[in-house]
Every structure is written in structure tokens, then in C-alpha cells.
């Protein structure tokens, strides 16, 4: 598995991280590596690190609302050892372990305004292809961009596997791709995604993997 921690292939993202690191010297402000054991049967793919979440802590979905919902739901279904992504000091909880689960992003660097450019998503896609090469049995795409990035990494046509919340796609290699709206604060505040809706998707994955 290649390391992305020193990747600077996208000039805009690398320059932005330099600026963020200078203005927030305590932040991780580098590409964010995947979290969880390689070879796990369950792979979660998000969009990109958040400014004050993963970009601060250095761990995917750690330090913002989306992470609270994600890790809490994973814990309920046996995919995490704790529902708490942060410790008492507000740093990544080093006691938390993912169980047969791994979390990655379509883009590993914080993008300005949380909006990566298509070329940046494409430039980062080989890292996601590395994740898929470990043959997870279930992949959860959080949002349309993550869904399309998974298909690109698997060299599959987007038109053959349309994104829809709650959808399940059987891929040619035996992997099952599950879709969910992103568990962002915006989506939950607008009720586009409720906790119950998200829980239902994770429950379906747990059932698929024989955890229930």
C-alpha cells in the first residue's frame, strides 16, 4: 500500500494545505491516510477531510459532526470498539479500534470550501484503487462523488451503477457497493439523511457480512 502522507501531486491542494498549516500550526494539515486494518471486509469511502475534523486530527471522520454519527453507528453494529472518535483532550481517540472495517476518502487532502476539483479526484483515484485491490466484500460510498470515485477506481461505467441512497450494487468482482447520503451536519439538519436512515444502511452491511 503506497503512502499518501507526502503527496503533493495537486498544486492547488498542496498550496492550500501549506496555508492552513501556517495559520493552524497544531493541525495535521497533510494528506490524511486511511484508518483501519488493511484487508478488512468493510471499506467506507468518504469525500475528503474536513477543515476542523480530519484535517486537524489526521484521522478520517474525526473531529466533526459527521464523525460522531459515523463512529456511533459503526459501534452499534460491531464495527468499532467505541462510539467516541475523540479523547478527553479533543484529539483522535487512540483507544478506538475499527473492527473488520477501514475508512478512506476519495480525496485525501482538504480542498478549499470542501469542494475538490474533478482533476483532483482523478489524481487521487489510484490510492482508492489500492484500497479496492485488498478486495473488501462491502464498500460504502458516502455521497455521489465517493460513489463515482469507487466506480472509477474499479474501472466500471458510472451509467451502469447509478447512485441512490440505500442502493446496493453487485460489482463484477463480487464486491457489493452500498450507497448512502453523506453523514454531514448539513444533510442531517435538512433531514435529507436521518440517523435512522443511516443506521439502516449500516445494518444492511452488517447483515451482508454475517455480523447479525
ROMARMAR-556151 format. One record per residue: residue number from 1; z, x, y of N, C-alpha, C, O in turn. Coordinates in steps of 0.05 Angstrom, whole numbers, plus 5000, padded with zeros to 4 digits. Layout:
! residues N
   num    n.Z    n.X    n.Y   ca.Z   ca.X   ca.Y    c.Z    c.X    c.Y    o.Z    o.X    o.Y
   NUM      Z      X      Y      Z      X      Y      Z      X      Y      Z      X      Y
...
***
This chain:
! residues 212
   num    n.Z    n.X    n.Y   ca.Z   ca.X   ca.Y    c.Z    c.X    c.Y    o.Z    o.X    o.Y
     1   5000   5017   4976   5000   5000   5000   5000   5018   5025   5018   5033   5029
     2   4979   5015   5041   4977   5031   5065   4998   5022   5086   5005   4999   5087
     3   5007   5041   5102   5027   5035   5123   5013   5027   5149   4993   5040   5157
     4   5023   5007   5162   5011   4998   5188   5029   5006   5211   5022   4999   5234
     5   5051   5020   5206   5071   5024   5227   5060   5041   5250   5070   5039   5273
     6   5041   5058   5245   5030   5075   5266   5001   5068   5273   4987   5083   5286
     7   4992   5044   5265   4965   5036   5270   4960   5031   5300   4976   5018   5314
     8   4938   5042   5310   4930   5038   5338   4901   5031   5340   4887   5039   5360
     9   4890   5018   5320   4862   5013   5319   4852   4992   5340   4828   4992   5346
    10   4870   4976   5350   4863   4956   5371   4874   4966   5398   4898   4965   5402
    11   4856   4974   5415   4865   4986   5441   4882   4967   5457   4902   4975   5468
    12   4874   4942   5458   4889   4922   5475   4917   4919   5464   4936   4919   5479
    13   4920   4916   5438   4946   4912   5426   4964   4937   5428   4988   4935   5434
    14   4952   4960   5423   4967   4985   5424   4977   4989   5453   5000   4998   5457
    15   4960   4984   5473   4968   4988   5500   4990   4968   5508   5008   4975   5523
    16   4987   4944   5499   5008   4923   5505   5035   4931   5493   5055   4928   5506
    17   5034   4941   5468   5060   4949   5456   5072   4973   5471   5097   4975   5472
    18   5055   4991   5481   5066   5013   5497   5081   5002   5522   5102   5011   5529
    19   5069   4982   5535   5081   4970   5558   5108   4955   5551   5128   4958   5565
    20   5107   4941   5529   5131   4926   5520   5153   4946   5513   5176   4941   5519
    21   5146   4967   5499   5166   4987   5491   5179   5000   5516   5202   5007   5515
    22   5163   5005   5536   5173   5017   5561   5192   4998   5575   5213   5006   5586
    23   5185   4972   5576   5202   4953   5590   5225   4943   5574   5245   4932   5585
    24   5224   4945   5547   5245   4937   5530   5251   4960   5510   5243   4959   5487
    25   5265   4980   5519   5269   5004   5503   5284   5000   5477   5282   5017   5459
    26   5298   4978   5474   5312   4973   5449   5296   4958   5429   5306   4953   5407
    27   5272   4950   5436   5255   4934   5418   5240   4951   5398   5235   4975   5404
    28   5233   4940   5376   5217   4954   5356   5190   4962   5368   5182   4985   5367
    29   5176   4943   5380   5151   4947   5396   5131   4965   5381   5120   4983   5393
    30   5127   4960   5356   5107   4974   5340   5095   4953   5321   5105   4930   5320
    31   5075   4960   5306   5066   4942   5285   5089   4935   5266   5107   4951   5261
    32   5090   4910   5257   5112   4900   5240   5102   4900   5211   5083   4886   5204
    33   5116   4914   5194   5109   4915   5166   5118   4890   5152   5134   4874   5162
    34   5106   4885   5128   5114   4862   5112   5142   4865   5102   5153   4887   5101
    35   5155   4843   5095   5183   4843   5086   5184   4830   5059   5172   4808   5054
    36   5197   4843   5040   5200   4832   5013   5187   4852   4993   5172   4869   5001
    37   5193   4848   4968   5184   4866   4948   5154   4863   4943   5143   4841   4941
    38   5140   4886   4940   5112   4886   4932   5111   4874   4904   5128   4879   4886
    39   5090   4858   4899   5086   4846   4873   5101   4819   4870   5100   4808   4848
    40   5113   4809   4891   5126   4783   4889   5105   4761   4884   5082   4764   4892
    41   5114   4741   4871   5095   4719   4864   5088   4702   4887   5067   4688   4887
    42   5104   4702   4908   5101   4684   4931   5096   4701   4956   5114   4717   4963
    43   5074   4697   4969   5067   4711   4994   5064   4691   5016   5049   4672   5014
    44   5079   4695   5038   5077   4679   5062   5061   4694   5083   5067   4718   5088
    45   5042   4681   5096   5026   4694   5117   5029   4679   5143   5021   4656   5145
    46   5040   4692   5163   5043   4680   5190   5020   4690   5208   5001   4701   5198
    47   5023   4685   5233   5003   4693   5253   5007   4721   5263   4991   4739   5256
    48   5028   4726   5278   5033   4752   5290   5062   4753   5299   5075   4732   5301
    49   5073   4777   5303   5101   4779   5313   5105   4765   5340   5087   4764   5357
    50   5129   4753   5343   5136   4741   5368   5149   4762   5387   5161   4781   5377
    51   5146   4758   5413   5156   4777   5432   5186   4784   5428   5193   4807   5427
    52   5203   4764   5426   5231   4769   5424   5242   4764   5396   5266   4764   5391
    53   5223   4760   5377   5230   4757   5349   5224   4783   5334   5238   4803   5337
    54   5203   4782   5317   5197   4806   5301   5190   4830   5318   5195   4853   5309
    55   5178   4826   5341   5172   4850   5358   5198   4863   5367   5198   4887   5373
    56   5220   4849   5369   5246   4860   5376   5260   4872   5351   5270   4895   5352
    57   5260   4857   5329   5276   4865   5306   5262   4883   5286   5274   4897   5271
    58   5235   4881   5286   5220   4897   5267   5216   4883   5240   5207   4896   5221
    59   5224   4858   5238   5222   4844   5212   5208   4817   5218   5214   4803   5237
    60   5188   4810   5201   5174   4784   5206   5192   4760   5207   5211   4758   5191
    61   5187   4743   5227   5201   4718   5230   5231   4722   5232   5247   4707   5221
    62   5239   4742   5247   5268   4748   5251   5275   4750   5280   5266   4769   5294
    63   5291   4731   5290   5300   4732   5317   5290   4710   5335   5295   4709   5359
    64   5276   4691   5323   5266   4667   5338   5270   4642   5322   5278   4643   5298
    65   5263   4619   5334   5268   4594   5320   5252   4591   5294   5263   4581   5274
    66   5227   4600   5294   5211   4598   5271   5224   4611   5247   5223   4601   5224
    67   5236   4634   5251   5250   4648   5230   5274   4633   5220   5280   4633   5196
    68   5289   4620   5238   5312   4604   5229   5303   4582   5210   5316   4578   5189
    69   5282   4569   5217   5272   4547   5199   5261   4559   5173   5266   4548   5152
    70   5246   4580   5175   5233   4592   5151   5254   4602   5132   5254   4594   5108
    71   5272   4619   5141   5292   4631   5122   5311   4610   5112   5320   4612   5089
    72   5319   4591   5129   5336   4570   5119   5323   4554   5097   5337   4547   5077
    73   5297   4548   5099   5283   4533   5079   5279   4550   5054   5282   4540   5032
    74   5273   4575   5057   5270   4593   5034   5296   4595   5018   5296   4595   4994
    75   5318   4596   5033   5344   4598   5020   5350   4573   5003   5359   4575   4980
    76   5344   4550   5014   5349   4525   4999   5333   4524   4973   5342   4511   4954
    77   5311   4537   4972   5294   4535   4948   5294   4561   4931   5277   4565   4914
    78   5314   4578   4936   5318   4601   4919   5301   4625   4924   5299   4642   4907
    79   5288   4626   4948   5271   4649   4954   5284   4669   4972   5272   4690   4979
    80   5308   4664   4981   5323   4682   4999   5352   4682   4992   5363   4661   4983
    81   5365   4705   4995   5394   4707   4988   5412   4695   5009   5436   4691   5004
    82   5402   4690   5033   5418   4679   5055   5400   4664   5074   5376   4670   5076
    83   5410   4643   5087   5394   4629   5107   5395   4642   5134   5381   4632   5152
    84   5410   4664   5137   5414   4676   5163   5397   4701   5166   5403   4722   5154
    85   5376   4700   5183   5359   4723   5186   5371   4745   5204   5363   4768   5203
    86   5392   4738   5220   5405   4757   5238   5433   4762   5230   5446   4745   5217
    87   5444   4786   5237   5472   4791   5233   5488   4783   5258   5477   4772   5276
    88   5514   4789   5258   5531   4781   5280   5524   4794   5306   5530   4784   5328
    89   5510   4817   5305   5501   4831   5330   5473   4823   5339   5463   4834   5359
    90   5461   4804   5325   5434   4795   5333   5412   4812   5323   5389   4810   5331
    91   5418   4830   5304   5397   4847   5292   5389   4835   5265   5402   4817   5255
    92   5368   4846   5253   5359   4837   5227   5382   4840   5207   5394   4861   5204
    93   5387   4818   5192   5408   4818   5172   5401   4835   5148   5383   4828   5132
    94   5413   4858   5146   5407   4877   5125   5416   4867   5097   5408   4878   5077
    95   5434   4848   5097   5443   4837   5072   5424   4816   5060   5425   4810   5037
    96   5406   4806   5077   5387   4785   5068   5366   4798   5051   5353   4818   5058
    97   5361   4786   5027   5340   4795   5010   5322   4772   5003   5331   4749   4998
    98   5296   4777   5003   5277   4757   4993   5276   4759   4962   5278   4781   4951
    99   5273   4736   4949   5274   4734   4920   5247   4725   4910   5240   4702   4913
   100   5232   4744   4898   5205   4738   4888   5187   4727   4911   5170   4710   4906
   101   5191   4737   4935   5177   4727   4958   5172   4751   4978   5188   4770   4978
   102   5150   4749   4992   5143   4770   5011   5131   4756   5036   5117   4736   5033
   103   5136   4768   5059   5126   4756   5084   5109   4776   5099   5117   4799   5104
   104   5085   4768   5107   5066   4785   5122   5055   4768   5145   5062   4745   5148
   105   5039   4781   5162   5026   4767   5184   4996   4774   5183   4987   4795   5174
   106   4980   4755   5194   4951   4760   5197   4946   4783   5216   4927   4799   5212
   107   4963   4786   5236   4961   4808   5256   4989   4820   5258   5009   4806   5262
   108   4991   4846   5255   5017   4859   5253   5028   4868   5280   5051   4878   5281
   109   5013   4866   5301   5022   4874   5328   5025   4849   5346   5010   4830   5343
   110   5045   4851   5363   5049   4830   5383   5024   4828   5401   5017   4847   5414
   111   5012   4804   5403   4989   4801   5421   4998   4789   5448   5018   4774   5448
   112   4985   4796   5470   4992   4783   5495   4990   4753   5493   4971   4742   5482
   113   5009   4738   5504   5010   4709   5504   5009   4697   5475   5002   4674   5471
   114   5017   4714   5456   5017   4705   5428   4989   4696   5418   4987   4680   5400
   115   4968   4708   5430   4941   4700   5423   4924   4724   5416   4912   4737   5433
   116   4922   4731   5390   4905   4753   5382   4876   4746   5385   4868   4722   5382
   117   4859   4765   5391   4830   4761   5393   4818   4761   5365   4828   4774   5347
   118   4795   4748   5362   4782   4748   5335   4777   4776   5324   4780   4781   5301
   119   4769   4795   5342   4764   4822   5332   4790   4835   5323   4789   4852   5305
   120   4812   4828   5335   4838   4840   5327   4847   4828   5300   4858   4843   5283
   121   4842   4803   5296   4848   4791   5270   4831   4804   5248   4841   4810   5226
   122   4806   4809   5254   4788   4822   5235   4796   4850   5230   4795   4860   5207
   123   4805   4865   5251   4812   4893   5248   4837   4896   5230   4840   4916   5217
   124   4854   4876   5230   4879   4877   5214   4876   4865   5186   4895   4866   5170
   125   4852   4855   5180   4849   4840   5155   4851   4857   5130   4858   4846   5109
   126   4846   4883   5132   4848   4899   5107   4877   4902   5099   4882   4905   5075
   127   4896   4901   5118   4924   4901   5110   4931   4876   5094   4946   4877   5074
   128   4920   4853   5102   4925   4829   5087   4911   4829   5060   4921   4819   5040
   129   4887   4842   5059   4873   4845   5033   4890   4861   5014   4890   4856   4990
   130   4905   4882   5024   4923   4897   5008   4944   4879   4996   4952   4882   4972
   131   4955   4861   5012   4975   4842   5002   4964   4825   4980   4978   4821   4959
   132   4940   4815   4983   4928   4798   4963   4921   4813   4938   4920   4802   4916
   133   4917   4839   4940   4910   4856   4917   4933   4857   4897   4929   4865   4874
   134   4957   4851   4906   4980   4851   4888   4983   4825   4873   5002   4821   4858
   135   4963   4807   4876   4959   4783   4860   4983   4764   4860   4994   4757   4839
   136   4992   4755   4884   5012   4734   4885   5001   4709   4872   4977   4703   4873
   137   5019   4693   4860   5010   4668   4847   5008   4646   4868   4992   4627   4864
   138   5023   4648   4889   5023   4627   4910   5022   4641   4937   5038   4660   4942
   139   5005   4632   4955   5003   4642   4982   5007   4618   5001   4994   4598   4998
   140   5025   4621   5020   5029   4600   5040   5018   4610   5067   5028   4630   5078
   141   4998   4596   5078   4987   4602   5104   5000   4584   5125   4999   4560   5123
   142   5012   4597   5145   5026   4582   5166   5006   4580   5190   5005   4597   5207
   143   4991   4558   5190   4972   4553   5211   4944   4561   5204   4939   4574   5184
   144   4925   4551   5220   4897   4554   5215   4888   4583   5215   4872   4592   5198
   145   4898   4599   5234   4889   4627   5236   4898   4643   5212   4882   4658   5201
   146   4922   4639   5203   4932   4652   5179   4916   4643   5154   4909   4660   5138
   147   4910   4618   5153   4894   4607   5131   4866   4620   5130   4857   4629   5109
   148   4853   4622   5153   4827   4634   5154   4828   4664   5148   4809   4675   5137
   149   4850   4677   5157   4853   4706   5151   4856   4711   5121   4845   4730   5111
   150   4870   4693   5108   4873   4696   5079   4846   4693   5065   4839   4709   5047
   151   4830   4674   5074   4804   4670   5062   4786   4694   5067   4771   4702   5050
   152   4787   4704   5091   4771   4728   5098   4779   4752   5081   4762   4766   5071
   153   4805   4755   5077   4815   4778   5061   4807   4775   5032   4802   4794   5018
   154   4804   4750   5023   4796   4744   4995   4765   4742   4993   4755   4737   4971
   155   4751   4745   5015   4722   4743   5016   4712   4716   5006   4694   4714   4990
   156   4725   4695   5017   4717   4668   5010   4708   4653   5035   4715   4660   5057
   157   4691   4633   5031   4680   4618   5053   4700   4598   5064   4712   4583   5049
   158   4703   4598   5091   4722   4580   5104   4714   4551   5098   4732   4534   5094
   159   4688   4545   5098   4679   4518   5095   4687   4506   5067   4689   4482   5064
   160   4692   4523   5048   4699   4514   5021   4728   4507   5018   4736   4494   4999
   161   4745   4516   5037   4774   4512   5035   4785   4504   5063   4797   4521   5076
   162   4780   4479   5072   4789   4471   5099   4819   4470   5101   4833   4461   5082
   163   4830   4478   5124   4858   4477   5129   4868   4449   5133   4854   4433   5147
   164   4890   4442   5121   4904   4416   5127   4933   4420   5119   4939   4431   5098
   165   4951   4410   5135   4979   4412   5128   4984   4399   5101   4976   4376   5096
   166   4998   4413   5083   5004   4403   5057   4982   4406   5036   4985   4399   5013
   167   4959   4418   5045   4937   4422   5026   4944   4444   5006   4959   4462   5011
   168   4931   4442   4983   4933   4461   4962   4905   4468   4952   4890   4451   4945
   169   4899   4494   4953   4872   4504   4946   4874   4523   4922   4888   4543   4923
   170   4860   4517   4900   4858   4534   4877   4836   4555   4882   4813   4548   4883
   171   4844   4580   4885   4824   4601   4891   4813   4613   4865   4826   4610   4844
   172   4790   4625   4866   4776   4634   4841   4792   4654   4824   4788   4655   4800
   173   4810   4669   4837   4825   4689   4821   4850   4678   4809   4866   4693   4797
   174   4855   4652   4812   4878   4640   4801   4901   4636   4821   4920   4622   4815
   175   4899   4648   4844   4919   4644   4865   4917   4616   4876   4895   4605   4878
   176   4939   4604   4883   4939   4578   4896   4947   4582   4925   4968   4593   4931
   177   4930   4573   4943   4935   4575   4972   4946   4549   4982   4933   4528   4980
   178   4970   4549   4993   4983   4526   5005   4981   4528   5035   4983   4550   5046
   179   4978   4506   5049   4976   4505   5078   5000   4490   5090   5010   4470   5079
   180   5009   4501   5113   5029   4486   5129   5023   4492   5158   5013   4513   5165
   181   5030   4472   5175   5031   4478   5203   5051   4501   5207   5070   4503   5192
   182   5047   4517   5228   5065   4539   5233   5092   4527   5241   5094   4507   5255
   183   5113   4541   5232   5141   4531   5236   5151   4540   5264   5174   4549   5266
   184   5135   4539   5284   5143   4547   5311   5160   4525   5324   5159   4502   5316
   185   5174   4534   5345   5190   4515   5360   5172   4493   5373   5180   4470   5373
   186   5149   4501   5383   5131   4482   5395   5123   4460   5375   5124   4436   5382
   187   5116   4468   5351   5107   4448   5331   5130   4429   5323   5126   4406   5318
   188   5154   4440   5321   5177   4423   5313   5186   4406   5337   5194   4383   5332
   189   5185   4416   5361   5194   4400   5384   5175   4377   5389   5184   4355   5397
   190   5149   4381   5384   5129   4359   5387   5128   4341   5363   5113   4322   5362
   191   5143   4348   5342   5144   4333   5317   5117   4335   5301   5113   4319   5283
   192   5101   4353   5309   5077   4358   5292   5086   4367   5264   5074   4361   5244
   193   5108   4383   5264   5120   4392   5239   5149   4385   5240   5163   4394   5258
   194   5159   4371   5220   5188   4366   5218   5200   4384   5197   5185   4395   5180
   195   5226   4386   5197   5239   4402   5176   5233   4391   5149   5231   4406   5129
   196   5232   4364   5147   5226   4351   5121   5198   4358   5111   5194   4363   5088
   197   5179   4358   5130   5151   4365   5123   5149   4393   5112   5136   4399   5092
   198   5163   4412   5126   5162   4440   5118   5177   4443   5091   5167   4458   5074
   199   5199   4430   5088   5214   4432   5063   5197   4423   5040   5198   4434   5018
   200   5181   4402   5044   5164   4391   5023   5144   4411   5013   5138   4413   4989
   201   5133   4427   5032   5113   4447   5024   5126   4469   5008   5116   4477   4987
   202   5149   4479   5017   5163   4500   5002   5172   4490   4975   5171   4504   4955
   203   5180   4464   4973   5188   4453   4948   5164   4452   4928   5167   4457   4905
   204   5140   4446   4939   5116   4446   4922   5111   4474   4910   5102   4476   4887
   205   5115   4494   4927   5111   4521   4918   5131   4529   4897   5125   4542   4877
   206   5156   4522   4902   5177   4527   4882   5171   4514   4855   5175   4526   4834
   207   5161   4490   4856   5153   4476   4832   5130   4490   4818   5130   4493   4794
   208   5110   4498   4834   5087   4512   4822   5096   4538   4808   5084   4545   4788
   209   5116   4552   4819   5125   4577   4807   5147   4573   4786   5158   4592   4776
   210   5153   4548   4780   5173   4542   4759   5201   4547   4767   5218   4553   4750
   211   5208   4545   4793   5235   4550   4802   5252   4525   4801   5276   4526   4806
   212   5240   4502   4796   5255   4477   4795   5249   4463   4769   5260   4441   4764
***
